[in-house]
Amino acid sequence: MAGGGFTGEGTAKRAHLYEHKITGYFVFACIVAALGGSLFGYDLGVSGGVTSMDDFLKEFFPKVYRRKQMHLQETDYCKYDNQILTLFTSSLYFAGLISTFAASHVTRSKGRRASIIVGSISFFFGAVLNAAAVNISMLIIGRIFLGIGIGFGNQAVPLYLSEMAPAKNRGTFNQLFQVTTCLGILIANLINYGTDKIHPWGWRLSLGLAAVPATLMFVGGLFLPETPNSLVEQGRLEEGRKVLEKVRGTTNVDAEFEDLIDASNAARAVKNPFRNLLKKKNRPQLVIGALGIPAFQQLTGNNSILFYAPVIFQSLGFGSGAALYSSVITSVALLVAAFISMAFVDKFGRRAFFLEAGFEMICAMVAVAITLALKFGQGEELPKGIGIFLVVVIFMYVLAYGRSWGPLGWLVPSELFPLETRSAGQSIVVCVNLLFTALIAQCFLVSLCHLRYGIFLLFAGLIFIMSSFIYFLLPETKQIPIEEIHLLWKEHWFWKNIVRDEEDESNGKPGTQA
């Protein structure tokens, strides 16, 4: 049975009968839905810039501002260590990880489109509150609304894109989420550069402009079709078939529609999708999709390398514009990498991108660690040649991350779960991702202060571990229909014994399967 059941494979393997054309209606739906990534990207880009603006610091964090101006005699590793400021940034992620469980219920019962609209409304209110903030309480409440918006958006958008896309192009269209995220980061960095010159309220403009992508997402969401998978899951079969025919550009959708019905029947039998995730038949999805990949995505060290870029650019003589140059270069690298991944991920596969880019990222981290160990710290200025070398290494690292763990960290989990646990599974994906984002944001600066260049060696070791995790445990999912992914586990060298154990138990004890 497609979607997670364990009945005869003959009724499930209908992929060769699927037909589709890329229609304008389908492309419009994917682009509008993918705007959810711009919310996430804009906040990632704007928050770092705003928290470094003097006008913002003077109003809300005067102690941090005075410390910044005093030029305390600290090592270059420790001068940015301040837990209060990082807690302000992390509060959004903690709000997002909690809200994603509410998003799971909305996504499953009301549809993916409903969660997208709710997320845009919450993000809009958060942007308005932050722009109008007169005290830290207003800032924090605004950050909470932003976090709720991101929790709902990140929960629903990857699912929407994966369900709407035909199997042969699922990787390409799912990565629109990463493209809009990168665009959001780039636009936010450019806006910060302009508003930093507007005194004393430029930071309000930066934060308030977050309402623009939220508005676009809300208005677009009103015209979005619901995914056929969700409509069938809600029992709206006739409507689901009409949407499927429209997005596939053909009336010959019998095979795919039958798979959706089979998956929906399995989903209706599950009363508690979160508990169902703990069953052996869903163990691969839980370990790889819900826990492993979203956690590892943040443990790549991408945040650390992006943080350190401004310091390196300053050493090259860019002066006050160093933060802009570094942010724009890294943002462009992420965007270029996202387009590379979009173009080739359905041709070369997910595993190839994970493993090839992982090797490059390990080399880059080791190179940065060795260079900083030899040439950096205690106020030393990097020689220009060394600085140029590090800029190239950082660009190559970001390019590798941006075509592998960046986009695939959202794509792969969204396509692994069967329909009956898909919304619950994606909630855990977002929760784990935001939890580790918050922890890294909260702990990185203090870790950098104590571990110094060793933190980059730590990240290199973690990337080796996560690459091994992918090599041994993740089967290739390219061009496989989303409702037939579960069949891969029954053929995998490791997972087949686990999922078949439960199948045997279910066959021997009728009625035990939820």
Salt bridges, closest charged atoms under 4 A:
GLU9 OE1 - LYS13 NZ 3.43
GLU9 OE2 - LYS490 NZ 3.85
ASP43 OD1 - ARG143 NH1 2.88
ASP54 OD1 - LYS68 NZ 3.00
ASP55 OD1 - LYS58 NZ 3.88
ASP55 OD2 - HIS199 ND1 2.67
GLU59 OE2 - ARG204 NH2 3.25
GLU74 OE2 - ARG67 NH2 3.07
ASP76 OD1 - LYS79 NZ 3.34
GLU163 OE2 - ARG112 NH2 2.73
GLU163 OE2 - ARG422 NH1 2.83
GLU233 OE2 - ARG108 NE 3.30
GLU233 OE1 - ARG112 NH1 3.50
GLU238 OE2 - LYS242 NZ 3.68
GLU239 OE2 - ARG236 NH2 2.96
GLU245 OE2 - ARG241 NE 3.00
ASP254 OD1 - ARG241 NH2 2.56
GLU256 OE2 - ARG248 NH2 2.93
ASP259 OD1 - ARG14 NH1 2.30
ASP262 OD2 - ARG14 NH1 3.29
ASP346 OD1 - ARG350 NH1 2.91
GLU356 OE2 - ARG403 NH2 2.68
GLU360 OE2 - ARG403 NH2 2.68
GLU415 OE1 - ARG170 NE 2.70
GLU415 OE1 - ARG350 NH2 3.05
GLU420 OE2 - LYS281 NZ 3.52
GLU483 OE2 - ARG422 NH1 3.05
GLU491 OE2 - LYS13 NZ 3.45
GLU503 OE1 - LYS490 NZ 3.92
GLU505 OE2 - LYS280 NZ 3.85
